[in-house]
Amino acid sequence: MKNNAMPISVRTRPIYGVLAIITIMLGIGDNTMAQTKSTAIVKNIVLVHGGLVDGSGWEAVYNVLKKDGYTVTVVQNPTISLADDVAFTKRAIAVQNGPVILVGHSYGGAVITEAGNDPKVAGLVYIAAFALDKGESVASLIKDPPPGAPVRPILPPVDGFLLLDKGKFPASFAGDVSPEKAEFMADSQVPWGVDALGGTISEAAWKAKPTWYLLTTEDRMLPPDAQRLMSKRAGATVVEVKSSHAVYVSHPQAVAHIIEQAARGALVAAKEGATSAAAD
């Protein structure tokens, strides 16, 4: 039988060798790009709840983030004093394996503003939250509401702790949450320490860290205009959502989305900021 296969000449062998090398190099390049893209994403998320609630409210957001491959830690901060809540949060940050995106809702924004100075924190995400400046406290910002602002149904303090009027809780805090869920939230309130509201910020982390802000336009606890002022002052990337204060319960996908946006952009933004500072 004849063998019809054409022999590879000595001259053509180097061409095949070059092609093989190019193929390998392209493959290495693709892998390197994929690895670089992967390492640019912060995979550790730490969630900090606000006053009157506990960490279980983050469950739906937690589930989305976990499904998308993130490591998620929910801080059960006691909301007795700002110093204690910052300490609880820093302990959660300390056990993370790598950079962290630190997320705070409502009063939790005060906590992350202070705790976010930790070097492991790559970026901050405020969810309808207090983005305070140095020397400010939640108490100082809410003591003089603007004319026409919704009246928060906060009851007089008992033994140094605050609660919302249960009957008014759904409309004020959770207007777009199911009635059954809002009633449960009202009945399961966690007393909020007056000392926590009075805790002041020593250094605002948003001045040095990339920052994102989810602004709730139907909020009757933290007025949208106040959120706009704080988010603008912080230089935050802002996303607006038509939601009540309980946006992490009513719109978990939107909350998870801005957190993942921060996870993808924090390290890049920090690098660009450092480059810009060096150029100056």
Secondary structure, DSSP 8 states (H G I E B T S, - for coil): ---------TTHHHHHHHHHHHHHHHHHHHHHHHHHHHHTS--EEEEE--TBS-GGGGHHHHHHHHHTT-EEEEE----S-HHHHHHHHHHHHHTSSS-EEEEEETTHHHHHHHHTTSTTEEEEEEES-----TT--HHHHHSS--TT-----B---BTTEE-B-TTTHHHHH-TTS-HHHHHHHHHT-B-EEHHHHH---SS-GGGTS-EEEEEETT-SSS-HHHHHHHHHHTT-EEEEE---TTHHHH-HHHHHHHHHHHHHHHHHHHHHHHHHHHH-
